[in-house]
Amino acid sequence: MDILNQVIARMNKEDIRHYKLYASRMEYSHDRKDISLFDHIRDAGESYTEAEAIKKFYPPYNRNAYYRLKHRLLQVLNKSLLLQYVESQDEIFIHALFGLYKHQFNQNNFSVARYYLKKAESKAIDIEYFEMLDIIYSEYIRLSNTLVNINPEDYIEKRQKNYEKLSKLREIDQVLAAINYRIKLSQNFSSDTVLIKLLEKTLKEFSSDKELSKSAQFQFRMINAVSRTLLQKHEYKTLEKYLLTAYKNFQKKRMFNKSTHENKLEMLTFIVNTLFKNKKYKESLEWSEKLRTGMEEHNRLLYNKYLVFYYNALTINYSVVNPDKAIELLEELKAGPVLKSIPFYEIFVYLNLAIFYFDKKNYDKSIRHIIKMGLLDSYKKADSGLKLKIAVCELMIRHELKEIDTITYRLVQIKNDFKDLLKEDNYQREKNMLTMIELLSKSVSKNQGEKLLIMMKEFIQKDKDADNDVIKYVPWLKKNLETIKA
């Protein structure tokens, strides 16, 4: 699916209505092939093919004319969306003001240019858009070469102070971005302590900065950073108290607004997940509804982005209190259009469905979801450690299906694909599981059988299931141990 199709697929009813009005604002004597193409792409959805579209609009097959039409349609869509959202989203509005400044500057209309630059500066200060302020102050210095009533020294000082704040916030952002990326790739994140230590060091350095601490953006980043640190340390009770206190404090200070809306939704997501970790399922579901209510605010500004997080909040809780409901929610999410726009979370949906069907002993459906997940582009980019755990999970399911031949050849593949990883201490549990599954899945000698029993008993006695296990190893081994004894 190319850019044009992706843009059209994500447009809501209001976007479509606005586009049709914008595209039809002038009378044309010829047919509006651009509008017809828009409707064709929308109606076709995932069944759209470029070859059929070319034949329909430019028979028998004028590819170049069709590409020109696509380009024209995308240009009009871009303008329509910008016009529609320019005043509803602060960052877009600031960029629009800056664009008007650049236009007037290039026309040598410097006084008017300054007017738009000042408007952009004022708005950027209001929402603490430090990145844009850096550019704006640079333009003021440039404008001072033309307008004598602008003292460049004032803006040099402003730019320096802004740069100091921006540099510190960027340090936090860079560490958080690295952590978030690792989490997305691995669907957890527990073995890499280097980034966590770096984050703690950064927080310690900047928390004593009184000037920076006044910034709302800094306070929200602090919340994010501290939450990540406590989460990776599994200090869930401390995290729960910290988040609930901070959220109440931010509400009291009225810090939640349109420009900090994502910070609010992010905090709500953390609270939901933390309450779940502390086995407070009822409270977690109550906060899930607060998350949903928050997603409706500001004309659903971030609704689609956080829809997956809302489904996740419901799923993890219902996985405990009502597994059938959890499956229903995941199947609903899998069938919807939102999931395809957030590739990393496709793995979450397919993997959890595989686990839930496994728990319900529906092994056929469980293995089908594992197989489908393996075909996803997002899976191919996933963390190797996660892939190894999923491979072990696959063999556990195939053992329940008694697919002995498949297990035999998959074991060879898995050992070859993950030979370096299986040498690491962090993955000795997976290495032992592969050995035990291999012995469970074939006829063994008396000595091998005794070795298997000893391995299973020792694993059960010594092992603690990890948070990032796909299917818990110990309960599965206990069940198979009872089968062997019987």
Stockholm file with secondary structure:
# STOCKHOLM 1.0

chainA/1-486         MDILNQVIARMNKEDIRHYKLYASRMEYSHDRKDISLFDHIRDAGESYTEAEAIKKFYPPYNRNAYYRLKHRLLQVLNKSLLLQYVESQDEIFIHALFGLYKHQFNQNNFSVARYYLKKAESKAIDIEYFEMLDIIYSEYIRLSNTLVNINPEDYIEKRQKNYEKLSKLREIDQVLAAINYRIKLSQNFSSDTVLIKLLEKTLKEFSSDKELSKSAQFQFRMINAVSRTLLQKHEYKTLEKYLLTAYKNFQKKRMFNKSTHENKLEMLTFIVNTLFKNKKYKESLEWSEKLRTGMEEHNRLLYNKYLVFYYNALTINYSVVNPDKAIELLEELKAGPVLKSIPFYEIFVYLNLAIFYFDKKNYDKSIRHIIKMGLLDSYKKADSGLKLKIAVCELMIRHELKEIDTITYRLVQIKNDFKDLLKEDNYQREKNMLTMIELLSKSVSKNQGEKLLIMMKEFIQKDKDADNDVIKYVPWLKKNLETIKA
#=GR chainA/1-486 SS CCHHHHHHHTCCHHHHHHHHHHHTSSCCSSCCHHHHHHHHHHHHGGGCCHHHHHHHHSTTTCHHHHHHHHHHHHHHHHHHHHHHHTTTSHHHHHHHHHHHHHHHHHTTCHHHHHHHHHHHHHHHHHTTCHHHHHHHHHHHHHHTTTCTTSCHHHHHHHHHHHHHHHHHHHHHHHHHHHHHHHHHHHSSCCSCCHHHHHHHHHHHHHHTCHHHHTCHHHHHHHHHHHHHHHHHTTCHHHHHHHHHHHHHHHHHTTCCSSTTHHHHHHHHHHHHHHHHHTTCHHHHHHHHHHHHHHHHHHHHTTHHHHHHHHHHHHHHHHHHHCHHHHHHHHHHHHHSSTGGGSTHHHHHHHHHHHHHHHHTTCHHHHHHHHHHHHTSHHHHTSCHHHHHHHHHHHHHHHHHTTCHHHHHHHHHHHHHHTTTGGGSGGGHHHHHHHHHHHHHTSCCCHHHHHHHHHHHHHHHHHCCCCTTCSSCHHHHHHHHHHHHHC
#=GC SS_cons         CCHHHHHHHTCCHHHHHHHHHHHTSSCCSSCCHHHHHHHHHHHHGGGCCHHHHHHHHSTTTCHHHHHHHHHHHHHHHHHHHHHHHTTTSHHHHHHHHHHHHHHHHHTTCHHHHHHHHHHHHHHHHHTTCHHHHHHHHHHHHHHTTTCTTSCHHHHHHHHHHHHHHHHHHHHHHHHHHHHHHHHHHHSSCCSCCHHHHHHHHHHHHHHTCHHHHTCHHHHHHHHHHHHHHHHHTTCHHHHHHHHHHHHHHHHHTTCCSSTTHHHHHHHHHHHHHHHHHTTCHHHHHHHHHHHHHHHHHHHHTTHHHHHHHHHHHHHHHHHHHCHHHHHHHHHHHHHSSTGGGSTHHHHHHHHHHHHHHHHTTCHHHHHHHHHHHHTSHHHHTSCHHHHHHHHHHHHHHHHHTTCHHHHHHHHHHHHHHTTTGGGSGGGHHHHHHHHHHHHHTSCCCHHHHHHHHHHHHHHHHHCCCCTTCSSCHHHHHHHHHHHHHC
//
